[in-house]
Amino acid sequence: MSCGNHHDTPCSDVLDRIYSYLDGELDENGCADIRQHLDECHSCLDEYGLEKAVKQLVAKHCGCDPVPDDLRAKVMTRIEQVRAQLPD
């Protein structure tokens, strides 16, 4: 996905790291790059809002249940497969 505008950090890079950003797994420079991009890019900001809502919904309803590592890996693999099939 790309909004078609130039950004210091490309849309695809931001969307690839959005869950790391939401989970607080990025260093300060990575977070600053994402925040700057989201301030500039309405398309990515919308996607960020959707991903944040999904994460909050899952946490609310499944937050107490431990998730096996292999399940997380399978889900992330499938997400990457679907993203690879989406038009840019």
Legacy VTK file of the C-alpha trace (Angstrom):
# vtk DataFile Version 3.0
C-alpha trace
ASCII
DATASET POLYDATA
POINTS 88 float
0.000 0.000 0.000
1.217 3.446 -0.808
-0.509 6.801 -0.746
1.472 7.892 -3.797
3.227 10.739 -2.004
6.922 10.885 -1.105
7.792 10.322 2.554
11.141 9.915 4.277
9.873 6.525 5.457
7.901 4.680 2.724
4.354 3.521 3.441
5.328 -0.122 2.987
8.040 0.176 5.667
5.613 1.801 8.089
2.942 -0.834 7.551
5.498 -3.644 7.907
6.465 -2.270 11.330
3.052 -1.122 12.574
2.588 -4.008 15.035
6.118 -3.545 16.369
5.218 0.109 16.896
1.934 -0.752 18.607
3.699 -3.297 20.825
6.399 -0.818 21.868
9.125 -2.941 20.291
10.814 -0.168 18.274
13.640 2.035 19.478
13.061 5.777 19.806
14.298 6.497 16.270
11.963 3.862 14.812
9.036 5.276 16.786
9.859 8.811 15.657
9.946 7.680 12.007
6.539 6.020 12.347
4.995 8.995 14.189
6.289 11.450 11.574
4.942 9.314 8.754
1.533 8.932 10.402
1.388 12.720 10.849
1.962 13.137 7.103
0.036 10.202 5.605
-3.721 9.892 6.022
-3.821 6.438 4.371
-1.328 4.942 6.807
-2.983 6.731 9.731
-6.277 5.036 8.799
-4.527 1.658 8.590
-2.815 2.303 11.922
-6.197 3.076 13.502
-7.648 -0.167 12.173
-4.691 -2.238 13.388
-4.812 -0.534 16.795
-8.533 -1.279 17.112
-7.991 -4.942 16.180
-5.175 -5.241 18.706
-7.311 -3.669 21.442
-10.253 -5.935 20.624
-8.087 -9.047 20.751
-6.477 -7.896 24.000
-9.875 -7.240 25.555
-11.292 -10.636 24.684
-8.199 -12.828 24.664
-5.725 -10.914 26.813
-5.647 -13.457 29.613
-5.058 -16.501 27.442
-1.439 -17.265 26.570
-0.821 -17.571 22.831
1.527 -20.333 21.686
4.575 -19.035 19.804
3.881 -21.288 16.820
0.375 -19.818 16.463
1.757 -16.279 16.455
4.292 -17.293 13.798
1.575 -18.886 11.635
-0.656 -15.819 11.894
2.189 -13.437 11.047
3.195 -15.611 8.075
-0.363 -15.557 6.772
-0.602 -11.790 7.198
2.600 -11.374 5.163
1.213 -13.678 2.450
-1.974 -11.633 2.182
-0.054 -8.331 2.160
2.177 -9.628 -0.643
-0.929 -10.267 -2.762
-2.387 -6.787 -2.233
-1.761 -4.178 -4.923
0.647 -1.409 -3.919
LINES 1 89
88 0 1 2 3 4 5 6 7 8 9 10 11 12 13 14 15 16 17 18 19 20 21 22 23 24 25 26 27 28 29 30 31 32 33 34 35 36 37 38 39 40 41 42 43 44 45 46 47 48 49 50 51 52 53 54 55 56 57 58 59 60 61 62 63 64 65 66 67 68 69 70 71 72 73 74 75 76 77 78 79 80 81 82 83 84 85 86 87
